[in-house]
Amino acid sequence: MARPVGSAPVARHYLMCRPTYFAVEYAINPWMDPDAGVDRTRAIRQWEELRDLHLSLGHRVSEVAPVEGLPDMVFAANGGLVVDGRVYGARFASAERTPEGPAYLDWFRKAGYTETREPKHVNEGEGDFITMDDVILAATGFRTEAAAHQEAERFLGRPVVTLQLTDPRFYHLDTALFALSGEQIAYYPGAFSAGSRRVLRALYPDALLATEEDAAVLGLNAVCDGHDVVMAAEATALAGRLRALGYTVHPVELDELRKAGGGAKCCTLVLRDASV
């Protein structure tokens, strides 16, 4: 069982993208049904509540301008990986999202990030990379190529641990695992191959293990600053276990964005500057 929280929250800088053009017009993961219909006004209101919650918790939020014709650009976490102020850009697996990579990299360059890398290999940013204190956890299986793990390791100068996703519902790492701190995680074992489960048990023997029920409402697509956890309101059992460990849980309603397979973390890219 994960150890109780023992540190104060860490103020962070997040990048987000308003869902001005959000829609489900194609299906590139099992969550997406173009015939289901989307209430964009409601999606925007839910996104604004998430942004305002981040601000109320003491975090800084920057926004990248949405681009018409890119309905999934709201999922900013996929737009890159920022470690020690260095930006490893995204190269999307699907043609529908391919233009997002250059759009996000352009924002970073205009924002003053001088060390950026346009990737050679397919990767979807923090969707498949989770930065811990000593390593970067990285997934492959549905979107990000394993070769991108090696490319990121060389560019960022941090060891990368490869994990294999096997359940298409959890097509990105951030749908199946999130960092509670720089040293501890919560995850759903059923999303990973047997070999990857062994790796995770070895690295994080005290990790918090989520149930399929909580994973199935994207309860693990959560944002934690070491004390406060922003997560899907429907993941009530996981929320209760986190509270029992001393975390303050902030449930958010993001069911409209979940129609495209996204939650709180998908909408939130962590900008880790050199001092973070």
C-alpha positions as CSV (number, residue, x, y, z in Angstrom):
1,M,0.0,0.0,0.0
2,A,1.2,3.5,-0.9
3,R,2.8,5.4,2.0
4,P,0.8,8.3,3.5
5,V,1.4,11.7,2.0
6,G,4.2,13.5,3.9
7,S,5.1,16.7,2.0
8,A,3.5,20.0,1.2
9,P,2.0,20.5,-2.3
10,V,4.4,21.6,-5.0
11,A,3.4,24.7,-7.0
12,R,3.5,23.9,-10.7
13,H,3.2,25.5,-14.1
14,Y,0.6,23.9,-16.3
15,L,-0.2,24.3,-20.0
16,M,-3.8,23.9,-21.1
17,C,-5.9,24.4,-24.3
18,R,-9.5,25.6,-24.2
19,P,-11.8,23.1,-26.0
20,T,-13.2,25.8,-28.4
21,Y,-13.3,23.3,-31.3
22,F,-13.8,20.1,-29.3
23,A,-15.8,17.4,-31.0
24,V,-15.8,13.7,-31.6
25,E,-15.5,13.4,-35.4
26,Y,-13.5,10.2,-35.7
27,A,-12.6,7.2,-33.6
28,I,-9.0,6.6,-32.7
29,N,-9.6,4.9,-29.3
30,P,-12.4,2.8,-27.8
31,W,-13.9,5.7,-26.0
32,M,-14.7,7.7,-29.1
33,D,-18.1,7.3,-30.9
34,P,-18.8,10.0,-33.5
35,D,-22.5,9.2,-33.4
36,A,-22.8,9.8,-29.6
37,G,-22.9,13.6,-29.8
38,V,-20.9,16.2,-27.9
39,D,-22.2,19.2,-25.9
40,R,-19.3,21.6,-26.6
41,T,-20.7,24.3,-24.3
42,R,-20.7,21.8,-21.4
43,A,-17.2,20.6,-22.3
44,I,-15.9,24.2,-22.2
45,R,-17.6,24.8,-18.8
46,Q,-16.1,21.6,-17.4
47,W,-12.6,22.5,-18.7
48,E,-12.9,26.0,-17.2
49,E,-13.8,24.5,-13.8
50,L,-10.6,22.3,-14.1
51,R,-8.5,25.3,-15.0
52,D,-9.9,27.4,-12.2
53,L,-9.3,24.5,-9.7
54,H,-5.6,24.3,-10.7
55,L,-5.4,28.1,-10.1
56,S,-7.1,27.9,-6.8
57,L,-4.6,25.3,-5.6
58,G,-1.8,27.7,-6.3
59,H,-0.6,26.6,-9.7
60,R,0.1,28.7,-12.7
61,V,-1.7,28.0,-15.9
62,S,-0.6,29.1,-19.4
63,E,-2.9,28.5,-22.4
64,V,-2.1,27.5,-25.9
65,A,-4.5,28.9,-28.6
66,P,-6.8,26.2,-29.9
67,V,-6.7,25.5,-33.7
68,E,-9.8,25.1,-35.7
69,G,-10.0,21.6,-37.2
70,L,-8.0,20.0,-34.3
71,P,-10.8,18.9,-31.9
72,D,-8.4,16.9,-29.7
73,M,-6.0,19.7,-29.1
74,V,-7.7,20.2,-25.7
75,F,-5.7,17.3,-24.5
76,A,-2.6,19.3,-23.9
77,A,-0.7,16.6,-22.1
78,N,-0.2,14.9,-25.5
79,G,1.6,18.0,-26.9
80,G,5.0,17.3,-25.5
81,L,7.3,16.4,-22.6
82,V,9.1,19.1,-20.6
83,V,11.9,18.1,-18.3
84,D,14.5,20.5,-16.8
85,G,13.3,23.2,-19.2
86,R,13.9,21.0,-22.3
87,V,11.1,20.3,-24.6
88,Y,10.7,16.9,-26.4
89,G,8.0,17.5,-28.9
90,A,5.1,15.2,-29.9
91,R,4.7,13.2,-33.2
92,F,1.2,11.8,-33.2
93,A,0.3,8.3,-34.3
94,S,-2.9,9.3,-36.1
95,A,-3.2,11.6,-39.2
96,E,-6.1,13.4,-37.5
97,R,-3.9,14.7,-34.7
98,T,-0.6,15.1,-36.6
99,P,-0.8,18.9,-36.9
100,E,-1.0,19.3,-33.1
101,G,2.7,18.4,-32.8
102,P,4.0,21.5,-34.7
103,A,1.3,23.7,-33.1
104,Y,2.5,22.8,-29.6
105,L,6.2,23.0,-30.5
106,D,5.6,26.5,-32.0
107,W,4.0,27.6,-28.7
108,F,7.0,26.4,-26.7
109,R,9.5,28.2,-28.9
110,K,7.5,31.5,-28.8
111,A,7.2,31.1,-25.0
112,G,11.0,31.2,-24.7
113,Y,12.0,27.5,-24.5
114,T,15.3,27.4,-26.3
115,E,16.1,23.7,-26.1
116,T,13.4,21.9,-28.1
117,R,13.5,18.7,-30.1
118,E,11.3,17.8,-33.0
119,P,11.1,14.0,-32.6
120,K,11.9,11.5,-35.3
121,H,9.8,8.8,-33.7
122,V,6.1,8.7,-32.9
123,N,5.3,9.7,-29.3
124,E,2.3,11.5,-27.7
125,G,4.1,13.5,-25.0
126,E,3.0,13.2,-21.4
127,G,0.3,10.9,-22.5
128,D,2.9,8.2,-22.6
129,F,5.7,9.7,-20.4
130,I,5.4,10.2,-16.7
131,T,8.4,12.0,-15.0
132,M,9.5,10.7,-11.6
133,D,12.4,11.9,-9.5
134,D,14.9,9.4,-10.8
135,V,13.4,8.0,-14.0
136,I,10.8,8.7,-16.6
137,L,8.2,6.0,-17.0
138,A,7.3,5.5,-20.6
139,A,4.7,3.3,-22.4
140,T,4.3,1.7,-25.7
141,G,1.7,-0.6,-27.2
142,F,-0.8,1.6,-28.8
143,R,0.6,5.1,-29.6
144,T,4.2,5.8,-28.7
145,E,7.0,3.9,-30.3
146,A,9.6,2.2,-28.1
147,A,12.3,4.0,-30.2
148,A,10.9,7.3,-28.9
149,H,11.8,6.2,-25.4
150,Q,15.4,6.0,-26.4
151,E,15.2,9.3,-28.3
152,A,13.7,11.0,-25.2
153,E,16.3,9.5,-22.9
154,R,19.2,10.8,-25.1
155,F,17.7,14.3,-25.4
156,L,16.6,14.7,-21.8
157,G,19.5,13.0,-20.1
158,R,17.3,11.0,-17.8
159,P,16.8,7.2,-17.7
160,V,13.6,6.0,-19.3
161,V,11.8,2.8,-18.2
162,T,9.7,1.1,-20.9
163,L,6.3,-0.3,-20.0
164,Q,3.9,-2.2,-22.3
165,L,0.2,-1.4,-22.4
166,T,-2.1,-4.2,-23.4
167,D,-5.7,-3.0,-22.9
168,P,-6.9,-0.7,-25.7
169,R,-9.1,1.2,-23.2
170,F,-5.9,2.4,-21.6
171,Y,-4.2,3.5,-24.8
172,H,-1.9,6.1,-23.0
173,L,0.1,5.6,-19.9
174,D,-1.7,8.5,-18.2
175,T,-5.0,6.6,-18.4
176,A,-3.5,3.7,-16.3
177,L,-1.0,5.3,-14.0
178,F,-0.3,8.6,-12.3
179,A,2.5,10.0,-10.0
180,L,1.5,10.6,-6.4
181,S,4.9,12.1,-5.8
182,G,8.3,11.9,-7.4
183,E,8.8,8.6,-5.7
184,Q,5.4,7.0,-5.6
185,I,2.6,6.0,-8.1
186,A,-0.9,4.7,-8.3
187,Y,-1.8,2.4,-11.2
188,Y,-4.2,-0.3,-12.6
189,P,-2.2,-3.5,-13.1
190,G,-4.6,-4.9,-15.6
191,A,-3.6,-2.3,-18.2
192,F,0.0,-3.7,-18.4
193,S,1.8,-6.8,-19.7
194,A,3.0,-9.3,-17.2
195,G,6.6,-8.2,-17.6
196,S,5.7,-4.6,-17.0
197,R,3.7,-5.5,-13.9
198,R,6.9,-7.1,-12.5
199,V,8.9,-4.0,-13.4
200,L,6.4,-1.8,-11.6
201,R,6.2,-4.0,-8.5
202,A,10.0,-3.9,-8.3
203,L,10.3,-0.2,-8.6
204,Y,7.2,0.7,-6.5
205,P,6.4,-2.1,-4.1
206,D,4.2,0.2,-2.0
207,A,2.2,1.6,-5.0
208,L,-1.5,2.2,-4.7
209,L,-3.3,-0.3,-6.9
210,A,-6.5,0.8,-8.5
211,T,-9.5,-1.4,-9.4
212,E,-10.8,-1.9,-12.9
213,E,-14.0,0.0,-11.9
214,D,-12.0,3.1,-11.0
215,A,-9.7,2.8,-14.0
216,A,-12.8,2.4,-16.3
217,V,-14.0,5.9,-15.5
218,L,-10.4,7.3,-16.1
219,G,-9.9,7.6,-12.4
220,L,-6.1,7.3,-12.9
221,N,-6.1,10.2,-15.4
222,A,-5.4,12.4,-12.4
223,V,-3.1,15.3,-11.5
224,C,-1.3,15.2,-8.1
225,D,1.0,17.8,-6.7
226,G,2.1,15.7,-3.8
227,H,-0.8,16.6,-1.6
228,D,-3.9,17.6,-3.7
229,V,-5.3,15.1,-6.2
230,V,-7.5,16.3,-9.0
231,M,-9.4,13.3,-10.4
232,A,-12.6,12.0,-12.0
233,A,-15.6,12.4,-9.7
234,E,-16.8,8.9,-10.6
235,A,-13.7,7.2,-9.2
236,T,-15.2,7.2,-5.7
237,A,-13.4,4.1,-4.3
238,L,-10.0,5.3,-5.4
239,A,-10.7,8.7,-4.0
240,G,-11.6,7.2,-0.6
241,R,-8.4,5.3,-0.5
242,L,-6.4,8.4,-1.3
243,R,-8.1,10.4,1.4
244,A,-7.3,7.6,3.9
245,L,-3.6,8.0,3.0
246,G,-3.8,11.8,3.8
247,Y,-4.3,13.2,0.3
248,T,-6.9,16.0,-0.4
249,V,-9.0,14.8,-3.3
250,H,-10.7,17.3,-5.6
251,P,-13.4,15.5,-7.8
252,V,-14.0,17.0,-11.2
253,E,-16.8,16.4,-13.7
254,L,-15.2,15.8,-17.1
255,D,-17.6,13.3,-18.6
256,E,-18.1,15.4,-21.7
257,L,-14.3,15.3,-22.5
258,R,-14.3,11.6,-21.5
259,K,-16.3,11.0,-24.7
260,A,-12.9,11.4,-26.5
261,G,-11.0,9.4,-23.9
262,G,-9.6,12.3,-21.9
263,G,-9.7,13.4,-18.2
264,A,-8.0,15.8,-15.9
265,K,-4.4,14.8,-16.7
266,C,-5.0,14.7,-20.5
267,C,-6.0,18.3,-20.3
268,T,-2.9,19.3,-18.2
269,L,0.7,19.3,-19.4
270,V,3.3,19.9,-16.6
271,L,5.9,22.5,-17.6
272,R,9.0,21.4,-15.6
273,D,11.6,24.1,-15.7
274,A,15.2,23.6,-14.9
275,S,14.6,24.0,-11.1
276,V,11.7,21.5,-11.0
